Amino acid sequence: MTDGGTKAEEKVPNSKVARVLREYDLSGFDEELVHRWTAEGEERRSLRQLADDVNRELVRVAMENAGMTILDGDVPNTYRLLTDDDVSAGMRTEAETTLQREGVDVERLRSDFVSHQAVHTYLTKRRGAESPDTPSDEESVERGAETIRRLRSRTAAVSEKTLRTLRDTDRISLGSFDVLVDVRLFCEDCGKQYDAVELIESGGCDCGNDEEA
């Protein structure tokens, strides 16, 4: 391992991804993960896809170390049988039994599977990688405001539809109406209330301006 890699590991000593890559002797796959996450266009892999990529490699190595003959498609199919929610209990048990009979420690293998969060931590903290889709601060703020706007509109639309249905079926008495959805928050530090979207767009509450008061 290079000095640079050692220094990086010290920053994230509990990186599960780094540990399994080391223990399963997957040297070089770390660079592949960075490449797949930072690639442009259709070549780019999501964090969930990368987690699956790592886990399939773990399955392959575990099967190889057990001396199993691996045919084309065996690795992804075995991984699917071990993890897919749509797989029946019987099929999963059969796959586990086959692996165990061949000498694979299934419980250890499954415990070594990584999550997409672990992959993200590894790529950003250990490798210093940044996805090309990572939004700027300004974009993140606008996305946050837009998310609340959409939720507010959705809540208003669903509420209006529900009320109209109840009124039109004579379940409640209601005249002409408008639905108003107001998302507000209360800042415990400055003791003021704000409209959530306006707060985001203005850059925050008045806490930072109270020092001169």
C-alpha positions as CSV (number, residue, x, y, z in Angstrom):
1,M,0.0,0.0,0.0
2,T,1.3,3.5,-0.8
3,D,2.0,6.2,1.7
4,G,-0.8,8.2,0.2
5,G,-3.2,5.3,0.7
6,T,-2.1,4.9,4.3
7,K,-2.6,8.6,5.1
8,A,-6.1,8.4,3.5
9,E,-7.0,5.4,5.6
10,E,-6.0,7.3,8.8
11,K,-8.7,9.8,7.9
12,V,-11.4,7.2,7.8
13,P,-10.2,4.3,9.9
14,N,-13.5,2.5,10.0
15,S,-14.2,2.4,6.3
16,K,-15.9,-0.8,5.6
17,V,-15.4,-0.6,1.9
18,A,-11.6,-0.2,2.3
19,R,-11.6,-3.2,4.7
20,V,-13.4,-5.6,2.4
21,L,-11.4,-4.5,-0.6
22,R,-8.3,-5.3,1.3
23,E,-9.5,-8.5,2.9
24,Y,-10.8,-9.9,-0.4
25,D,-7.6,-8.8,-2.2
26,L,-9.4,-6.5,-4.6
27,S,-6.5,-4.2,-5.2
28,G,-7.2,-2.0,-8.1
29,F,-11.0,-2.1,-7.7
30,D,-10.8,1.0,-5.7
31,E,-9.7,3.0,-8.7
32,E,-12.5,1.3,-10.7
33,L,-15.0,2.5,-8.2
34,V,-13.8,6.1,-8.5
35,H,-13.9,5.9,-12.3
36,R,-17.4,4.5,-12.4
37,W,-18.8,7.1,-10.0
38,T,-17.1,10.1,-11.7
39,A,-17.6,9.0,-15.3
40,E,-19.8,11.2,-17.6
41,G,-23.0,10.2,-19.2
42,E,-24.2,6.6,-19.4
43,E,-21.0,5.2,-18.1
44,R,-21.6,6.7,-14.7
45,R,-22.8,4.3,-12.0
46,S,-25.0,5.3,-9.0
47,L,-23.9,4.6,-5.5
48,R,-26.4,1.8,-5.2
49,Q,-25.1,0.2,-8.4
50,L,-21.6,0.6,-7.1
51,A,-22.5,-1.1,-3.8
52,D,-23.9,-4.0,-5.9
53,D,-20.7,-4.0,-7.9
54,V,-18.6,-4.4,-4.8
55,N,-20.8,-7.0,-3.3
56,R,-20.8,-9.1,-6.5
57,E,-17.0,-9.0,-6.4
58,L,-17.1,-10.3,-2.8
59,V,-19.3,-13.2,-4.0
60,R,-16.9,-14.0,-6.8
61,V,-13.9,-14.0,-4.6
62,A,-15.6,-16.1,-1.9
63,M,-16.6,-18.7,-4.5
64,E,-13.2,-18.7,-6.1
65,N,-11.5,-19.1,-2.7
66,A,-13.8,-22.1,-2.0
67,G,-12.6,-23.7,-5.2
68,M,-16.0,-23.5,-6.9
69,T,-16.3,-23.7,-10.6
70,I,-17.8,-20.4,-11.7
71,L,-19.8,-20.3,-15.0
72,D,-21.0,-17.2,-16.8
73,G,-23.8,-15.6,-14.8
74,D,-23.2,-17.6,-11.6
75,V,-21.9,-14.6,-9.6
76,P,-24.7,-12.2,-10.3
77,N,-27.3,-14.9,-9.9
78,T,-25.9,-16.0,-6.6
79,Y,-25.8,-12.4,-5.4
80,R,-29.4,-12.0,-6.5
81,L,-30.5,-15.1,-4.6
82,L,-28.8,-13.9,-1.5
83,T,-30.1,-10.4,-1.5
84,D,-33.1,-9.8,-3.8
85,D,-36.4,-9.2,-1.9
86,D,-38.3,-11.0,-4.7
87,V,-36.4,-14.3,-4.1
88,S,-38.4,-16.9,-2.2
89,A,-37.2,-18.2,1.1
90,G,-36.8,-21.7,-0.4
91,M,-34.6,-20.5,-3.2
92,R,-32.5,-18.4,-0.9
93,T,-32.0,-21.3,1.5
94,E,-31.0,-23.5,-1.4
95,A,-28.4,-21.0,-2.5
96,E,-27.0,-20.7,1.0
97,T,-26.9,-24.4,1.5
98,T,-25.0,-24.9,-1.8
99,L,-22.4,-22.2,-0.9
100,Q,-22.0,-23.7,2.6
101,R,-21.5,-27.1,1.2
102,E,-18.7,-25.8,-1.0
103,G,-17.0,-24.1,2.0
104,V,-18.2,-20.6,1.7
105,D,-19.0,-18.8,5.1
106,V,-22.3,-17.3,4.0
107,E,-22.9,-15.4,7.2
108,R,-19.5,-13.7,7.0
109,L,-20.0,-13.0,3.3
110,R,-23.4,-11.4,3.9
111,S,-22.0,-9.3,6.8
112,D,-19.3,-8.0,4.5
113,F,-21.8,-6.7,1.9
114,V,-21.6,-2.9,1.8
115,S,-24.3,-0.3,1.5
116,H,-24.5,2.6,-0.8
117,Q,-23.9,4.9,2.2
118,A,-20.6,3.1,2.9
119,V,-19.6,3.5,-0.7
120,H,-20.3,7.2,-0.6
121,T,-18.3,7.7,2.6
122,Y,-15.4,5.7,1.1
123,L,-15.4,7.6,-2.2
124,T,-15.7,11.1,-0.7
125,K,-13.8,10.8,2.5
126,R,-11.2,8.2,1.7
127,R,-10.6,8.8,-2.0
128,G,-11.6,12.5,-2.2
129,A,-13.8,11.8,-5.2
130,E,-16.7,14.0,-6.2
131,S,-19.6,13.0,-8.4
132,P,-20.0,15.2,-11.6
133,D,-23.7,15.5,-10.5
134,T,-22.8,17.0,-7.1
135,P,-24.8,20.2,-7.0
136,S,-23.2,23.6,-6.1
137,D,-24.3,25.3,-2.9
138,E,-26.6,27.5,-4.9
139,E,-28.2,24.6,-6.7
140,S,-28.7,22.7,-3.4
141,V,-30.5,25.6,-1.9
142,E,-32.8,26.0,-4.9
143,R,-33.5,22.3,-5.0
144,G,-34.5,22.5,-1.3
145,A,-36.9,25.3,-2.0
146,E,-38.3,23.6,-5.0
147,T,-38.9,20.4,-3.0
148,I,-41.0,22.2,-0.5
149,R,-42.9,24.0,-3.2
150,R,-43.8,20.7,-4.9
151,L,-44.8,19.1,-1.6
152,R,-46.9,22.2,-0.8
153,S,-48.6,22.0,-4.2
154,R,-49.2,18.3,-3.8
155,T,-50.7,18.6,-0.4
156,A,-53.0,21.4,-1.6
157,A,-54.1,19.3,-4.6
158,V,-54.8,16.1,-2.6
159,S,-56.6,18.1,0.1
160,E,-58.8,19.9,-2.5
161,K,-59.7,16.6,-4.2
162,T,-60.5,14.9,-0.9
163,L,-62.7,17.8,0.3
164,R,-64.5,18.0,-3.0
165,T,-65.2,14.3,-3.0
166,L,-66.6,14.4,0.5
167,R,-68.7,17.5,-0.3
168,D,-70.1,16.1,-3.6
169,T,-71.1,12.8,-2.0
170,D,-72.9,14.7,0.8
171,R,-70.6,13.5,3.5
172,I,-69.8,17.0,4.6
173,S,-71.3,20.4,4.2
174,L,-69.0,22.8,2.3
175,G,-69.4,25.8,0.0
176,S,-67.0,27.2,-2.5
177,F,-63.5,27.0,-1.1
178,D,-59.8,27.4,-1.7
179,V,-57.1,25.3,0.0
180,L,-54.2,27.2,1.5
181,V,-51.1,25.2,2.5
182,D,-48.6,27.2,4.5
183,V,-45.3,25.6,5.5
184,R,-43.9,27.6,8.4
185,L,-41.2,27.0,10.9
186,F,-40.3,28.5,14.3
187,C,-36.7,29.2,15.1
188,E,-36.1,28.6,18.8
189,D,-32.9,30.7,18.8
190,C,-34.4,34.0,17.5
191,G,-38.0,33.3,18.5
192,K,-39.4,34.1,15.1
193,Q,-41.6,32.3,12.6
194,Y,-40.8,32.1,8.9
195,D,-42.3,30.8,5.7
196,A,-40.1,27.8,4.8
197,V,-39.4,28.7,1.2
198,E,-38.9,32.4,1.9
199,L,-36.4,31.4,4.6
200,I,-34.4,29.2,2.2
201,E,-34.4,31.8,-0.5
202,S,-33.3,34.6,1.9
203,G,-30.4,32.5,3.1
204,G,-31.7,31.8,6.7
205,C,-33.3,33.5,9.6
206,D,-32.4,36.7,11.5
207,C,-30.2,34.9,14.2
208,G,-27.1,36.1,12.5
209,N,-28.3,39.7,12.6
210,D,-29.2,39.8,16.3
211,E,-25.7,40.5,17.6
212,E,-25.9,44.2,16.8
213,A,-29.4,44.6,18.4
